[in-house]
Amino acid sequence: MSKSLKKIVEESRDKNLPEVDMCDRGISNLLDIPGLFTLSNITQLVLSHNKLATVPPNVADLKNLEVLNMFNNQIEELPTQISSLQKLKHLNLGMNRLSTLPRGFGSLPALEVLDLTYNNLNESSLPGNFFYLTTLRALYLSDNDFEILPPDIGKLAKLQILSLRDNDLISLPKEIGDLAQLKELHIQGNRLTVLPPELGYKKSKAYISSASLICLKRDIIVSSESGLASLITFIGPKGCCGMEPGNLDLTGPKQVFKAENNPWVTPIADQFQLGVSHVFEYVRSETYKYLYGRHMQANPEAPKKNNDKSKKISRKPLAAKNK
C-alpha cells in the first residue's frame, strides 16, 4: 500500500498533476505518506473512505488546494491550521466523528461548499466566526444534533442550498428569511412545529439589469446529500438576475423545500396536505402571523426526541467501528 501511495505522490510531483486521489486506501495517518505535504501545487485532494482519525497541521502546506474531500473517515477534530487554506472552495467532511470545529474555522475566504453531514455537531460546536463564511453557496448540516439554528445564518447571503435534515431542531430563526438566494431547504426529520412567517415572504418585483447577461456562471457541487454531481446555476453579482434581492422564495418550479416527518401544528399540517405552495401562502398570511406570535409567546414545551442517535456509526467507539 505505502509503495502505491508513494508512487502517486511522485507522479503528481513529476508531472505537476493538479489532482491527487487516495480514496479507499486504508490510510490511518497522513504523515505516513512520504512527500504528501510537499505537493503545494495540487488543487484537489481526495481522501474519502479511509480510516483517518486526525488531520495534521501540515495540511496548511497544501496552499493551492481548492477541493478537499475527507468524506467517510473517523476524524474527531480538525487543526486550526485548516483555515489557512485561502483558496479552498469545496470541503467535504461528511460522515466523520466531529463534535466541534476549530477556532477560526470561519476564516476560509473562498469556501463555497461545506459538507458536515453525519457528524456529532450542534449549535455549541460552531466557532464564533463560523458565519463569516459569507462566500458559502451550499451548507450541509444533516444528521447532526442541532436543536437551534443560530440567527447568524442570515449572514450567509449567497447560500443557495441549506440542508438540516435529521437533526433535533425545535425552531427556525426568522433570519432564515434573509437568505434571498436560497433554492433548496431540507428540514425534514426534526422536531419543528411551526415555521417563522419570514420563511413565506416572496421576492419583490422582477427587473433586469445590464449585468444580467454576464452574471451567470456554472459550477458542479458534489454532495453526500445526493451522492451525485448536480449542476447548480450560480448567481453572480447581487440582484443582477431577474429578482430584486431581499426576500426568500421557495415556491418556484426550480426550488426544493422538504419538510416531512416533523410534528407540525394542525393548521400547518393541513396546508402540507394541500401542497407546499399552500403552506407558504398560509405562513405569509396575517392570520398565521398572529397565531405564530401567540404560539411563541406561550413558549410551549418542545416535542420529545424521537430519534435514537446512540447507534450512529459516529457515536460508536473506534474499536467497534473497525471490527
VOLO-127380 format. One record per residue: z, y, x negated of N, C-alpha, C in turn; residue in one letter. Coordinates in steps of 0.02 Angstrom, whole numbers, padded with zeros to 5 digits, always signed. Each point is the difference from the previous one (the first is absolute). Layout:
<pts>
ZYXZYXZYXA/...
</pts>
This chain:
<pts>
+00000-00060-00041+00000+00060+00041+00000+00063-00043M/+00046+00002-00051+00006+00061-00040-00065+00015-00038S/-00036-00053-00019-00063+00011-00036-00051+00034+00046K/-00005-00024+00062-00050+00029+00045+00017+00072+00016S/+00065+00016+00007+00021+00069+00013-00015+00044-00060L/+00013-00028-00059-00014+00037-00062-00074+00014-00006K/-00041-00049+00021-00072+00008-00002-00023+00055+00048K/+00031+00002+00058-00016+00052+00049+00013+00069-00029I/+00057+00007-00034+00018+00064-00031-00050+00019-00054V/-00016-00049-00043-00046+00013-00055-00070+00019+00026E/-00021-00036+00052-00067+00014+00028-00002+00070+00031E/+00054+00019+00033+00002+00066+00030-00002+00054-00053S/+00036-00012-00056+00001+00050-00054-00068+00003-00035R/-00028-00058-00016-00063-00002-00038-00059+00028+00040D/-00001-00014+00065-00056+00021+00042+00015+00064+00040K/+00060+00026-00011+00022+00060+00035-00006-00008+00076N/+00023-00058+00026-00005-00014+00071+00054+00040+00038L/-00018+00030+00055+00048+00041+00037+00048-00039+00045P/-00018-00063+00017+00040-00039+00046+00027-00064-00033E/+00064-00014+00010+00031-00060-00026+00031-00038+00059V/-00021-00063+00009+00025-00041+00055+00040-00058-00028D/+00066+00000+00014+00045-00054-00020+00035-00029+00061M/-00037-00005+00054+00027-00026+00063+00016-00075-00007C/+00058-00019+00027+00019-00071+00006-00004-00037-00066D/+00035+00027-00050+00002-00031-00067+00069-00026-00019R/+00046+00002+00048+00068-00024-00015+00039+00045-00047G/-00019+00063-00005+00032+00047-00047+00069+00019+00025I/+00050-00006-00043+00068+00019+00018+00025+00061-00040S/-00034+00016-00055+00020+00056-00043-00062+00032-00030N/-00012+00062+00016-00060+00035-00025+00003+00011-00075L/+00061+00002-00027+00007+00010-00072-00022-00061-00040L/-00011-00056+00034-00023-00061-00033-00076+00000-00009D/-00034+00050+00027-00072+00003-00005-00019+00046-00058I/-00021-00028-00056-00013+00040-00060-00052+00054+00012P/+00018+00062-00016-00048+00055+00002-00015+00030+00068G/+00032-00025+00053-00015+00025+00067+00009+00076+00005L/+00056+00024-00027+00016+00070+00008-00034+00046-00051F/-00046-00030-00039-00042+00041-00044-00066+00018+00034T/-00011-00028+00060-00064+00011+00035+00002+00065+00039L/+00006+00054-00036+00007+00066+00032-00064+00022+00035S/-00054-00038-00011-00065+00019+00031-00007-00028+00071N/+00037-00052+00018-00013-00033+00064+00020+00044+00060I/-00039-00007+00054+00013+00039+00061+00027-00045+00056T/-00007-00066-00007+00023-00046+00052+00034-00060-00031Q/+00060-00016+00025+00037-00059-00024+00025-00039+00060L/-00022-00063+00004+00020-00044+00056+00048-00053-00027V/+00061+00001+00026+00053-00047-00020+00030-00035+00060L/-00039-00004+00054+00026-00030+00062+00010-00075-00007S/+00044-00027+00043+00013-00072+00004+00024-00029-00067H/+00048+00034-00031+00031-00025-00061+00075-00008+00012N/+00040+00000-00052+00072-00011+00006+00040+00056-00033K/-00027+00059+00001+00032+00057-00032+00063+00020+00037L/+00055+00008-00037+00062+00023+00030+00013+00073-00019A/-00029+00022-00057+00008+00069-00022-00067+00028-00024T/-00003+00065-00003-00057+00035-00028+00026+00041-00060V/-00024-00014-00060+00027+00036-00059-00020+00073+00000P/+00040+00043-00033-00016+00071-00005-00067+00013-00034P/-00024-00050-00039-00064+00007-00035-00059+00011+00047N/+00010-00012+00064-00055+00009+00048-00027+00072-00004V/+00043+00046-00022-00020+00070-00006-00054+00010-00054A/-00007-00049-00045-00051+00005-00053-00071-00009+00027D/-00005-00029+00060-00066-00010+00031-00019+00063+00038L/-00008+00054-00038-00003+00067+00029-00061+00015+00041K/-00051-00044-00003-00061+00012+00039-00004-00043+00063N/+00054-00037+00015+00000-00044+00058-00011+00040+00065L/-00046-00025+00040-00011+00027+00067+00020-00049+00055E/-00003-00065-00017+00018-00053+00047+00047-00048-00034V/+00059-00010+00030+00049-00049-00026+00021-00044+00058L/-00017-00065-00005+00014-00047+00054+00050-00052-00024N/+00060+00002+00027+00053-00048-00017+00024-00036+00063M/-00044-00009+00048+00016-00033+00063+00024-00072-00013F/+00051-00021+00038+00026-00068-00002+00026-00021-00069N/+00053+00035-00021+00038-00020-00059+00073-00005+00021N/+00045+00010-00047+00072-00004+00014+00035+00063-00025Q/-00035+00055+00000+00024+00062-00031+00058+00029+00041I/+00056+00011-00035+00060+00026+00032+00011+00074-00013E/-00027+00025-00055+00005+00071-00013-00058+00023-00044E/-00012+00065+00003-00054+00030-00038+00029+00049-00051L/-00033+00009-00056+00024+00049-00049-00017+00071+00022P/+00040+00048-00019-00015+00070+00017-00065+00022-00032T/-00019-00033-00054-00061+00019-00036-00064-00011+00041Q/+00004-00037+00055-00060-00014+00039-00028+00066+00028I/+00043+00050+00010-00024+00064+00026-00038+00040-00052S/-00005-00027-00062-00040+00033-00053-00074-00014+00007S/-00018-00046+00045-00071-00019+00008-00035+00053+00042L/-00019+00053-00033-00025+00060+00033-00067-00010+00036Q/-00038-00052-00017-00065-00012+00032+00002-00054+00053K/+00059-00031+00011+00005-00056+00046-00016+00020+00071L/-00048-00035+00031-00020+00014+00069+00023-00054+00048K/-00004-00064-00020+00019-00056+00043+00055-00040-00034H/+00056-00008+00035+00056-00039-00026+00021-00050+00054L/-00009-00064-00016+00018-00054+00047+00060-00038-00026N/+00057+00009+00034+00062-00034-00017+00024-00044+00058L/-00047-00017+00044+00017-00040+00058+00025-00069-00019G/+00044-00027+00042+00027-00067-00007+00035-00009-00067M/+00051+00042-00011+00044-00006-00057+00072+00000+00024N/+00047+00021-00043+00071-00003+00017+00034+00068-00010R/-00039+00052+00008+00026+00068-00012+00050+00020+00054L/+00058+00026-00021+00048+00027+00047+00011+00074-00013S/-00031+00026-00053+00004+00070-00016-00062+00020-00040T/-00014+00064-00001-00054+00028-00041+00031+00046-00051L/-00030+00005-00060+00031+00038-00054+00000+00075+00012P/+00047+00033-00030+00004+00073+00002-00065+00029-00026R/-00026+00050+00033-00061+00032-00021-00064-00035+00022G/+00006-00051+00043-00059-00038+00021-00052+00044+00034F/+00022+00053+00031-00046+00044+00035-00040+00047-00044G/+00004-00011-00066-00035+00044-00047-00070-00026-00018S/-00026-00047+00037-00068-00026-00013-00050+00047+00034L/-00033+00042-00038-00039+00055+00030-00066-00019+00031P/-00025-00061-00013-00066-00019+00025+00003-00058+00050A/+00059-00025+00015+00007-00061+00040-00027+00009+00071L/-00046-00044+00019-00031+00003+00067+00020-00058+00044E/+00011-00059-00030+00017-00060+00039+00063-00032-00031V/+00052-00007+00041+00062-00031-00023+00018-00056+00048L/+00002-00061-00026+00017-00059+00041+00067-00028-00022D/+00050+00007+00044+00067-00026-00013+00019-00052+00053L/-00050-00030+00030+00011-00050+00052+00043-00058-00024T/+00043-00025+00043+00039-00060-00012+00044+00005-00062Y/+00045+00049+00001+00052+00007-00049+00067+00005+00036N/+00051+00027-00033+00065+00008+00031+00021+00073+00001N/-00047+00044+00016+00012+00072-00003+00026+00027+00066L/+00037+00055-00004+00021+00037+00060+00000+00074-00016N/+00022+00041+00047-00002+00072-00010+00041+00024-00059E/+00052-00039-00019+00041+00018-00058-00031-00019-00066S/-00054-00038+00003-00033-00025-00061-00046+00053-00031S/-00018+00050+00039-00050+00048-00023+00031+00055-00042L/-00029+00015-00058+00026+00055-00041-00012+00067+00033P/+00036+00050-00022-00003+00066+00031-00069+00031+00002G/-00042-00017-00049-00067+00031-00002-00054-00045+00028N/+00018-00052+00037-00050-00048+00025-00054+00035+00040F/+00019+00047+00042-00048+00032+00044-00037+00059-00033F/+00006+00002-00068-00043+00045-00039-00068-00033-00012Y/-00007-00063+00022-00063-00036-00009-00052+00025+00051L/-00015+00064-00003-00041+00032+00051-00074-00018-00004T/-00019-00038-00051-00070-00023-00004-00010-00066+00037T/+00054-00030+00025-00005-00066+00033-00045+00003+00061L/-00045-00049+00004-00043-00009+00059+00020-00063+00039R/+00032-00048-00034+00021-00061+00034+00068-00021-00027A/+00048-00012+00045+00068-00020-00019+00019-00061+00042L/+00011-00056-00034+00017-00063+00032+00074-00017-00014Y/+00041+00003+00053+00072-00015-00006+00021-00056+00046L/-00047-00040+00023+00015-00054+00047+00045-00053-00031S/+00036-00036+00043+00044-00054-00022+00051+00022-00051D/+00036+00055+00017+00056+00023-00039+00060+00008+00046N/+00047+00043-00017+00062+00006+00038+00014+00071+00024D/-00052+00040+00011+00010+00069+00021+00026+00003+00072F/+00056+00036+00010+00024+00015+00067-00020+00070+00021E/-00009+00043-00050-00018+00070+00012-00057+00018-00047I/-00049+00035+00027-00054+00027-00041+00018+00073-00015L/+00010+00018-00063+00022+00068-00016-00049+00053+00027P/+00027+00056+00024-00042+00054+00027-00051+00026-00051P/+00015-00008-00064-00047+00024-00052-00067-00036+00002D/-00006-00053+00041-00065-00034+00007-00053+00051+00020I/+00019+00053+00034-00047+00051+00022-00032+00038-00057G/+00028-00006-00061-00029+00035-00058-00062-00035-00028K/-00010-00063+00021-00057-00038-00026-00062+00017+00042L/-00023+00061-00007-00051+00028+00045-00067-00035-00004A/-00014-00036-00054-00065-00034-00007+00002-00072+00023K/+00057-00022+00025+00008-00070+00019-00047-00019+00057L/-00037-00054-00010-00046-00026+00051+00023-00067+00028Q/+00037-00038-00039+00026-00065+00023+00074-00003-00015I/+00040-00015+00051+00072-00009-00008+00019-00065+00035L/+00024-00048-00040+00018-00065+00028+00075-00011-00007S/+00034-00007+00057+00073-00009+00003+00018-00063+00039L/-00047-00045+00005+00009-00061+00040+00060-00042-00026R/+00036-00030+00048+00054-00048-00017+00053+00029-00046D/+00026+00058+00019+00060+00028-00031+00056-00004+00052N/+00049+00044-00005+00054+00004+00049+00004+00070+00030D/-00056+00035+00003-00001+00069+00022+00028+00008+00070L/+00047+00047+00007+00029+00014+00066-00027+00066+00028I/-00033+00039-00042-00030+00063+00023-00053+00023-00049S/-00043+00045+00024-00050+00033-00043+00015+00074+00001L/-00007+00034-00058+00013+00072-00001-00057+00039+00033P/+00016+00058+00026-00052+00042+00032-00052+00022-00051K/+00019+00001-00064-00046+00023-00052-00060-00046-00009E/+00003-00060+00030-00058-00044-00004-00060+00032+00035I/+00014+00045+00045-00054+00036+00034-00036+00049-00045G/+00027+00014-00060-00032+00045-00047-00056-00034-00040D/-00005-00065+00006-00049-00038-00039-00069+00005+00034L/-00031+00057-00007-00061+00015+00038-00059-00044-00018A/+00000-00030-00060-00057-00041-00020+00011-00075+00012Q/+00057-00018+00031+00016-00070+00010-00051-00035+00045L/-00025-00056-00024-00048-00040+00039+00030-00066+00023K/+00049-00025-00037+00032-00064+00018+00075+00006-00004E/+00034-00023+00052+00072-00003+00001+00022-00069+00026L/+00035-00037-00042+00024-00067+00017+00076+00002+00005H/+00027-00007+00061+00073+00002+00009+00025-00061+00039I/-00041-00052+00004+00019-00059+00039+00059-00037-00033Q/+00038-00035+00043+00054-00042-00026+00060+00039-00026G/+00018+00055+00033+00059+00039-00020+00051+00000+00057N/+00044+00050+00001+00051+00005+00053-00008+00066+00037R/-00062+00023+00006-00014+00064+00031+00003-00004+00076L/+00030+00050+00030+00004+00003+00073-00039+00059+00028T/-00006+00053-00040-00037+00060+00021-00044+00025-00056V/-00047+00044+00017-00043+00032-00050+00012+00075+00002L/-00001+00033-00057+00008+00073+00001-00060+00032+00035P/+00011+00050+00042-00056+00033+00036-00054+00026-00047P/+00021+00019-00061-00048+00026-00049-00054-00050-00018E/+00013-00064+00011-00049-00052-00015-00059+00004+00049L/+00010+00032+00057-00052+00002+00050-00043+00062-00002G/+00017+00047-00045-00038+00062-00002-00071-00012-00023Y/-00047+00028+00036-00070-00006-00020-00019+00054-00049K/-00053-00014-00038-00027+00052-00044-00030+00055+00042K/-00002+00059-00029-00028+00056+00036-00076+00002-00007S/-00030+00054+00022-00072+00002+00009-00040-00018-00063K/-00056-00032+00011-00044-00020-00055-00038+00060-00027A/-00015-00004-00064-00043+00051-00029-00034-00030-00061Y/-00052+00033-00023-00037-00024-00059-00002+00056-00050I/+00021-00016-00061-00003+00051-00053-00057-00016-00047S/-00016+00048-00042-00056-00010-00047+00015-00054-00051S/+00066-00014-00009+00019-00052-00048-00008-00070+00027A/-00010-00006+00067+00002-00066+00031-00053-00047-00025S/-00056+00027-00024-00054-00043-00022+00011-00030-00069L/+00049+00028-00036+00010-00025-00069+00070-00026-00011I/+00040-00005+00054+00070-00016-00011+00017-00073+00009C/-00049-00043+00016+00015-00070+00010-00010-00039-00064L/+00048-00041-00015-00010-00048-00054+00028-00067+00023K/-00024-00054-00028+00022-00065+00022+00035-00037-00057R/+00049-00039+00020+00037-00039-00049+00017-00066+00032D/+00020-00048-00041+00017-00066+00027+00074-00012-00012I/+00036-00018+00054+00070-00016-00005+00008-00075+00007I/+00035-00032-00047+00016-00070+00007+00074-00004+00016V/+00017-00026+00058+00069-00002+00021+00021-00069+00023S/+00063-00016-00011+00026-00063+00024+00007+00000+00075S/-00008+00058+00032+00005+00004+00073-00055-00042+00032E/-00061+00003-00028-00055-00038+00029-00024-00055-00045S/+00018+00005-00065-00023-00049-00048-00073+00008-00018G/-00032+00050+00027-00071+00011-00012-00010+00071-00025L/-00057+00012-00030-00018+00068-00018-00028+00034+00062A/+00027+00057+00017-00026+00036+00058-00025+00068-00022S/-00056+00019+00027-00030+00063-00019+00029+00055+00043L/+00032+00047-00032+00031+00055+00036-00037+00065-00017I/-00017+00037+00050-00031+00065-00012+00055+00051-00011T/+00000+00031-00058+00051+00049-00016-00025+00071+00013F/+00043+00040+00027-00017+00069+00013+00016+00041-00063I/-00043+00045-00016+00008+00041-00060+00044+00061+00014G/-00023+00061-00013+00041+00060+00009+00029+00004+00071P/+00061+00023+00005+00035+00002+00064-00040+00037+00053K/-00008-00033+00057-00030+00034+00057-00075+00007-00002G/-00035-00035-00045-00071+00014-00007-00044-00045+00043C/+00029-00047+00035-00043-00050+00032+00014-00007+00074C/-00017+00050+00038-00004-00010+00072+00061+00017+00041G/+00061-00006-00029+00059+00014+00040+00044+00050-00037M/+00024+00049+00036+00046+00047-00029+00064-00036-00017E/+00028+00007-00061+00058-00038-00021+00063+00021+00038P/+00050-00045+00001+00064+00020+00027+00033-00050+00045G/-00037-00038+00040+00031-00047+00046-00030-00069-00006N/+00042-00049+00015-00019-00071-00006-00038-00023+00062L/-00051-00042-00012-00036-00030+00056-00015-00073-00016D/+00030-00046+00037-00011-00071-00013-00034-00034+00059L/-00036+00039+00040-00030-00028+00061-00075-00010-00006T/-00030+00020-00055-00072-00006-00008-00023-00072-00011G/-00065-00012+00006-00027-00068-00008+00008-00029-00070P/+00007+00043-00050+00008-00025-00069+00072+00000-00023K/+00046+00019+00044+00070+00000-00017+00033-00067+00017Q/+00053-00017-00035+00036-00062+00011+00074+00016+00012V/+00026-00023+00057+00071+00008+00015+00027-00066+00025F/+00043-00031-00040+00029-00065+00016+00076+00009+00010K/+00024-00021+00059+00071+00014+00015+00033-00056+00039A/-00029-00058+00003+00029-00054+00040+00065-00026-00031E/+00035-00040+00038+00063-00031-00022+00054+00051-00018N/+00007+00050+00043+00055+00048-00003+00034+00002+00069N/+00065+00013+00002+00036+00001+00065-00007+00068+00036P/-00062+00018+00017-00013+00065+00030+00039+00010+00066W/+00019+00063+00013+00029+00015+00066-00055-00013+00052V/+00021-00013+00061-00046-00022+00052-00061+00046+00011T/+00010+00067+00003-00059+00043+00012-00054-00008-00054P/+00021-00006-00063-00049-00008-00054-00031-00070+00003I/+00041-00050+00013-00026-00068+00006-00053-00004+00055A/+00012+00035+00055-00048+00000+00055-00066+00031-00022D/+00003+00053-00039-00061+00033-00023-00039-00044-00048Q/+00036-00039-00041-00033-00046-00046-00040-00052+00039F/+00024-00018+00059-00036-00048+00041-00068+00028+00022Q/-00004+00066+00005-00062+00033+00021-00047+00014-00058L/+00029+00006-00060-00042+00013-00059+00029+00055-00044G/-00020+00001-00063+00027+00047-00049-00012+00073+00021V/-00059+00015+00026-00015+00069+00019+00049+00024+00054S/+00021-00045+00044+00049+00018+00052+00068+00015-00031H/+00017-00037-00053+00064+00012-00034+00002+00071-00027V/-00054+00020-00036-00001+00066-00030-00003+00056+00052F/-00036-00013+00054-00003+00049+00054+00069+00011+00031E/+00037-00055+00007+00068+00004+00028+00048+00034-00049Y/-00005-00018-00063+00046+00026-00051-00008+00076-00008V/-00060+00026+00011-00009+00072-00007+00014+00039+00064R/+00021-00036+00053+00014+00034+00064+00067+00035-00001S/+00007+00052+00040+00063+00037+00005+00056-00045+00027E/-00018-00045+00045+00050-00047+00027+00031-00042-00055T/-00044-00026-00043+00025-00042-00055+00042+00040-00049Y/-00022+00060-00016+00038+00042-00047+00071+00011+00025K/+00006+00011+00066+00066+00010+00029+00041-00065-00005Y/-00030-00056+00020+00036-00064-00003+00018-00019-00071L/-00045+00014-00047+00013-00015-00070+00060+00040-00025Y/+00002+00064+00018+00057+00042-00020+00066-00026+00028G/-00002-00021+00063+00061-00028+00031+00020-00065-00035R/-00049-00041-00015+00012-00064-00033+00033+00010-00068H/-00027+00045-00040+00026+00012-00067+00069+00032+00003M/+00010+00042+00050+00065+00033+00008+00054-00051+00017Q/-00019-00051+00037+00048-00052+00020+00019-00045-00059A/-00042+00001-00053+00013-00040-00060+00016-00073+00017N/-00046-00034+00032+00013-00070+00020+00006-00046-00060P/+00035-00055+00011+00009-00049-00053-00067-00031-00018E/-00012-00008-00065-00063-00028-00023-00005-00074+00019A/-00059-00024+00017-00009-00071+00014+00021-00043-00059P/+00024-00059+00014+00023-00044-00053-00060-00026-00040K/+00014-00016-00063-00052-00029-00042-00017-00069+00027K/-00065-00014+00005-00020-00066+00025-00038-00040-00052N/-00008+00028-00060-00034-00036-00053+00049-00020-00055N/+00006-00064-00012+00043-00024-00055-00041+00001-00064D/+00015+00050-00042-00038+00007-00062+00032-00035-00060K/+00054-00035+00013+00034-00034-00055-00042-00055-00030S/-00051-00022+00037-00041-00056-00024-00064+00025-00034K/-00007+00066-00006-00059+00027-00035-00002-00026-00072K/-00059-00012-00024-00008-00022-00070+00033+00050-00047I/-00006+00064+00017+00027+00052-00044+00076+00001-00002S/+00033-00037+00045+00073-00003+00002+00027-00062-00035R/-00043-00050-00011+00024-00062-00030+00013+00010-00074K/+00051-00036-00026+00011+00002-00073-00063-00022-00036P/-00013+00028-00058-00061-00016-00037-00007-00075-00013L/+00055-00032-00016-00003-00072-00015-00025-00038+00060A/+00021+00021+00060-00022-00034+00061-00074+00013+00012A/-00022+00061-00014-00070+00017+00012-00046-00039-00046K/+00023-00012-00061-00044-00031-00050-00004-00076+00007N/+00040-00027+00045-00001-00074+00008-00064-00021+00034K/
</pts>
